[in-house]
């Protein structure tokens, strides 16, 4: 199957200018009716409860797809899916798993040292190890 670019090159080779003009008109119509413009997404948008509520409102009140909502609010489609399907990011709880993961990622980007977990204290003193019998077995011992 030929690609659109190969098809266009074949039309040029055969001097089919009318077909090329028609193809260009179809492209212009497609660009005019496209609801999401390519490469218009904002990057680095921080997920907040307000943004999550805006995503839910767009999802409920419009017929937009998750991808279109993602482009509109400036996040990726996976985040939109998390909000719609799992209700993530709807609370302002700093201890929510998604907020903790976001804060860790930001700290990594800044090059901040990781907070180490303190070593667990033993519940009771370990019993001294008993010496193992290092003797050899002979065939008659079995």
N, C-alpha and C positions, 0 to 999 in steps of 0.2 A: 504494500500500500504506500502510495506516495505522500509525502508531507505537503502541507499547504505551500511552503516555500518552493519545493520542487515543482509543484503544479504551476505556480506563478512564473517560474523560470521557463517552463515548457511553453506557456502562453506567450512569453516575450520572444522566444526563439521562433515561434511560428507566426509572429506578427499579429497576434489576436488582440489588438488594442481595445476593441469594444468589450471583450471579456475582462481585460485588465481594469478597465474603467468601472465595470459592474462590480468586480471584486473589491475595488477601493470604496465604492459607495456602500457595499455591505459592511466593510470594516468600520466606516464612519458611523453607520447606523448602530452597529454593535457598541462602539465607544460611547455614543450618546445615550444609549439605554442601559448601560452597565450601572448597577447601583453602587458597586464598590470599585473605586479606582485602584489599579495596582500600585504597590509601593507607596501607599499613603498612610500606612500604619505608623503610629508614634512608637518609639522604642523606649524601654525603661520605665514604663508607667507602673507605679507602685499600686498593688492591690490594696484597697481599703474597703471597709464596710459600706461607705457611700457609693463607691464604684460598683460593688457587688449588687447593691440595691438597684442601681441604674441598669445593670445588665439584666436583672430579673424583670424590671419594668419594660425594657425594650423587648425582651423575649415574650412577655405576656401580652403586650399591647400592639406589637407589629408582627408581620410575617417574616421577619428577617431570620436568616440562618445564623448559626453560631459564628461562622467565619465573618459574615457581614457585621455582626455585633462586635466581634473582636477588632475589626478594622476601625469601626466607629469610635470605640472607647479607648483604643490604643493598647490592647493586651493581646496575647496569643489565644488561639481557639481553645487550647487545653484549659486555660484559666476560666474561660466562659463556661465550658463543660463542667468544671468543678463546681462553679457557683450554681448552675442550673440543676445538675443531677444530684449533687451531694450537699448542697447548702453551705459550702465552705465560704469563708471570708465574711460571713454575715454578722459576726459578732466582733466586738473590739477587744476581745480577750487576748492579752499579750502572750498567754501560755498555750494558746491553741496550736496544734501541730504545724499548721501552715504558716503561722506568724513566727514560730520558733525557727522553722526551716528558712524562711525569708531572712530573718535576722542573722542566722549563721552564714548564709550566702553573702550578705552585705559585708559581714566581718571578714570573710575570706577575700573578697574583692579589695577591701581596704588594707589587707595584709596584717590584720590584728592577730595577736597570738591566741591560740585556742585555750579556753578554760578547761583545765584538767579536772577530772573527777577525783575527789579525795580517795585514798586507799581505804578499802573496807576494813574495819577493825574485826579481828577474830572474836567470835562469841565466847569461846572458852580457850584456855591455854591448850596448846597442842600436846598430846601425850608423847613422851619420848619414844622414839622408834625402837622396837625390839630387834636385837641382832638376828640376822637370818642365819640359818644353819647352812654352811657352805660345803657340807660333806658330799661325797660322791656316792652314787648308787651303783651297786653291782648287779649283775644279771640275776643272781640268786635272791636279791631283795624283793623282787617283784613277785 
